[in-house]
């Protein structure tokens, strides 16, 4: 899903409406904190087809997908970025909770998110 700012994913249709994995531009920058990649919760909702219950406080996040609610414990707390305090969540635990694998290509600085087989 990213690097500066690219998104490669089979999680949801890309912006052209296709399910073919391809690079996608993220409208907002990613955030790195303590070696963890955070992305805007709104982008997660759009690309994974989920709803994230707000406010997110403490060490867990409530996720609704296809009418089913689950609670994901977070090892790292959510962060709020920018003057507006936009909610960012760590990508890997959320993606893995939803059944996706996250791979980071250090050389290309690209993160891919693919459905686990």
C-alpha positions as CSV (number, residue, x, y, z in Angstrom):
1,X,0.0,0.0,0.0
2,X,2.3,2.9,-0.2
3,X,5.5,4.7,-0.2
4,X,5.6,8.2,-1.3
5,X,2.4,7.9,-1.9
6,X,1.7,4.7,-3.9
7,X,-0.8,2.0,-3.2
8,X,-0.7,-1.5,-4.6
9,X,-3.5,-3.6,-3.4
10,X,-6.0,-6.3,-4.2
11,X,-8.1,-5.1,-1.2
12,X,-10.6,-3.1,-3.2
13,X,-11.2,-1.8,-6.7
14,X,-8.7,0.8,-7.7
15,X,-9.8,4.3,-8.6
16,X,-10.6,3.2,-12.2
17,X,-13.0,0.5,-10.8
18,X,-10.8,-2.4,-11.6
19,X,-9.8,-5.2,-9.2
20,X,-6.5,-5.6,-11.0
21,X,-3.6,-4.7,-8.7
22,X,-1.9,-1.6,-9.8
23,X,-0.2,1.5,-8.4
24,X,-2.6,3.9,-6.9
25,X,-2.0,7.4,-5.7
26,X,-2.8,8.1,-2.0
27,X,-4.3,11.6,-1.7
28,X,-2.7,12.1,1.7
29,X,0.8,11.3,2.9
30,X,1.6,8.3,5.0
31,X,3.0,8.7,8.5
32,X,5.9,6.8,10.0
33,X,6.3,6.5,13.8
34,X,8.6,4.2,15.7
35,X,9.2,2.1,12.5
36,X,5.5,1.7,11.9
37,X,3.6,2.8,8.8
38,X,0.4,4.6,9.5
39,X,-2.2,5.6,6.9
40,X,-5.4,7.7,7.2
41,X,-8.3,5.7,8.6
42,X,-10.5,7.2,5.9
43,X,-8.3,5.6,3.2
44,X,-8.5,2.2,5.1
45,X,-12.2,2.5,5.1
46,X,-12.4,3.2,1.4
47,X,-9.9,0.6,0.2
48,X,-10.8,-2.2,2.6
49,X,-14.6,-1.6,2.5
50,X,-14.8,-1.2,6.3
51,X,-16.1,1.3,8.9
52,X,-13.9,2.3,11.7
53,X,-15.8,3.3,14.8
54,X,-14.8,6.7,16.2
55,X,-13.5,8.0,18.4
56,X,-10.6,5.6,18.6
57,X,-9.0,5.7,22.0
58,X,-6.7,3.5,24.0
59,X,-5.3,0.2,22.7
60,X,-8.1,-1.1,20.4
61,X,-10.1,-0.2,17.3
62,X,-13.7,-1.3,16.5
63,X,-14.1,-2.4,12.8
64,X,-17.3,-3.1,11.0
65,X,-17.2,-5.1,7.8
66,X,-20.2,-6.5,6.0
67,X,-22.4,-5.8,9.0
68,X,-20.0,-7.7,11.4
69,X,-18.2,-5.9,14.1
70,X,-14.8,-6.9,15.5
71,X,-12.4,-5.4,18.0
72,X,-8.7,-5.3,17.0
73,X,-6.2,-4.8,19.8
74,X,-3.4,-2.4,18.8
75,X,0.2,-2.8,19.9
76,X,0.8,0.8,18.9
77,X,-1.8,3.5,19.6
78,X,-3.5,5.5,16.9
79,X,-2.0,8.8,15.9
80,X,-3.6,12.1,15.0
81,X,-1.9,14.0,12.2
82,X,-2.0,17.6,11.1
83,X,-3.8,20.6,12.5
84,X,-7.2,19.0,12.0
85,X,-6.0,15.9,14.0
86,X,-6.8,13.3,11.3
87,X,-6.9,9.8,12.5
88,X,-4.1,7.5,11.3
89,X,-3.9,3.8,12.1
90,X,-1.0,1.3,11.8
91,X,-1.4,-0.4,8.4
92,X,-0.1,-3.9,9.2
93,X,-2.3,-5.0,12.1
94,X,-5.5,-3.7,10.5
95,X,-4.7,-5.3,7.1
96,X,-3.7,-8.6,8.7
97,X,-6.8,-8.6,10.8
98,X,-8.9,-8.3,7.6
99,X,-7.1,-11.2,5.9
100,X,-4.4,-9.4,3.9
101,X,-0.7,-9.8,3.9
102,X,1.5,-6.7,3.9
103,X,4.9,-6.7,2.2
104,X,7.5,-3.9,2.1
105,X,10.0,-3.6,-0.7
106,X,12.9,-1.6,0.9
107,X,14.6,-0.8,-2.4
108,X,11.5,0.5,-4.1
109,X,10.0,2.0,-0.9
110,X,6.7,0.4,-1.8
111,X,4.3,-1.4,0.4
112,X,1.9,-4.0,-1.2
113,X,-1.2,-5.4,0.4
114,X,-2.6,-8.6,-1.0
115,X,-5.4,-11.0,0.0
116,X,-4.0,-14.1,1.8
117,X,-4.5,-17.3,-0.1
